[in-house]
Amino acid sequence: MVPPAPPLSVGSVAQLALSLAAVIALILAVSWVLKRMKLGAVHGRGEIAIIDQLALGPRERIVLVRVGESQVLIGVGTGGITGLTPLATPISIRNPADSAAFADRLRDFMKRPGRTP
């Protein structure tokens, strides 16, 4: 008869460490994807909101901000925020409802009839 392995054997500790590393890697990968897709970003719902943005480099971008009824173009970089110009005529951005976000499309897919939970 073979005696049972001790609860804290080298194999079980190694398996636990590898499982923990895999979970941490998964969390980091999901956060990186969300950051890239800007799904977790809050764009604002009040009088001040980010309308659109364009990445110019790894840490530099141009951001179109709505302030009340006017729009302002600003530059964001490692040196801080620089006001580029207020726009005399607002830029019309296509309606976000026209291009549903990934989360909305996934939610609609999950609600399809005939799917079993």
C-alpha positions in Angstrom: 0.0 0.0 0.0 1.3 3.4 -1.0 1.2 6.1 1.8 -0.7 9.3 0.8 1.4 12.3 -0.2 1.8 15.0 2.4 -0.5 18.0 1.8 2.4 20.4 1.3 4.5 18.4 -1.2 6.8 20.1 -3.7 4.4 19.1 -6.5 1.3 20.7 -4.9 3.2 23.9 -4.1 4.5 24.1 -7.6 1.0 23.5 -9.0 -0.4 26.2 -6.7 2.3 28.7 -7.8 1.7 28.0 -11.5 -2.1 28.4 -11.1 -1.6 31.7 -9.3 0.7 32.9 -12.0 -1.8 32.0 -14.7 -4.6 33.8 -12.9 -2.4 37.0 -12.5 -1.4 36.8 -16.2 -5.0 36.5 -17.2 -6.0 39.5 -15.1 -3.2 41.6 -16.6 -4.1 40.5 -20.2 -7.7 41.4 -19.7 -6.9 44.8 -18.3 -4.5 45.5 -21.2 -7.2 44.6 -23.7 -9.7 46.8 -21.9 -7.2 49.7 -21.9 -6.6 49.3 -25.6 -10.2 49.1 -26.5 -11.1 51.9 -24.1 -14.1 50.0 -22.8 -13.4 50.9 -19.2 -12.9 54.6 -19.9 -15.5 57.0 -18.6 -16.2 59.6 -21.2 -18.6 61.8 -19.2 -22.3 62.4 -19.2 -22.6 65.9 -17.9 -21.6 69.3 -19.3 -18.0 68.2 -19.9 -17.3 65.0 -22.0 -14.7 63.5 -24.2 -16.1 63.3 -27.7 -13.2 61.7 -29.6 -9.5 61.1 -29.3 -6.6 60.3 -31.6 -3.4 58.6 -30.4 -0.3 60.3 -31.8 2.2 58.1 -29.9 2.4 55.8 -27.0 1.7 58.6 -24.5 0.6 61.5 -26.7 -2.9 62.1 -28.0 -5.3 64.8 -29.3 -8.6 64.9 -27.5 -11.8 66.6 -28.6 -13.7 67.7 -25.5 -17.3 69.1 -25.3 -17.8 71.8 -22.8 -21.4 72.9 -22.7 -22.3 73.7 -26.3 -18.8 74.3 -27.5 -15.9 72.0 -28.4 -12.2 72.4 -27.5 -9.3 70.5 -29.0 -6.5 69.7 -26.5 -3.2 67.9 -26.5 -2.4 65.4 -23.8 1.1 64.1 -23.3 3.8 63.4 -20.8 4.4 67.1 -20.4 0.8 67.7 -19.3 -2.3 69.1 -21.1 -2.1 71.8 -23.7 -5.1 73.7 -25.0 -4.8 73.6 -28.8 -7.8 75.5 -30.0 -11.5 76.1 -29.3 -13.5 75.2 -32.4 -15.7 77.9 -34.0 -18.0 75.3 -35.6 -18.6 72.1 -33.7 -17.5 68.9 -35.4 -20.3 66.4 -35.9 -19.3 63.0 -34.7 -21.4 60.0 -35.9 -23.9 58.8 -33.4 -22.5 56.3 -31.0 -25.7 54.3 -31.4 -24.8 53.7 -35.0 -21.7 51.8 -34.1 -22.5 49.8 -31.0 -19.7 49.1 -28.6 -18.5 45.6 -28.1 -20.2 45.3 -24.7 -23.5 46.3 -26.3 -23.1 43.8 -29.1 -22.2 41.0 -26.7 -25.2 41.8 -24.5 -27.5 41.7 -27.5 -25.9 38.4 -28.6 -26.5 36.9 -25.1 -30.2 37.9 -25.2 -30.9 36.2 -28.5 -33.8 33.8 -28.3 -33.0 30.1 -28.5 -29.9 30.4 -26.4 -29.8 28.2 -23.3 -28.1 29.8 -20.3 
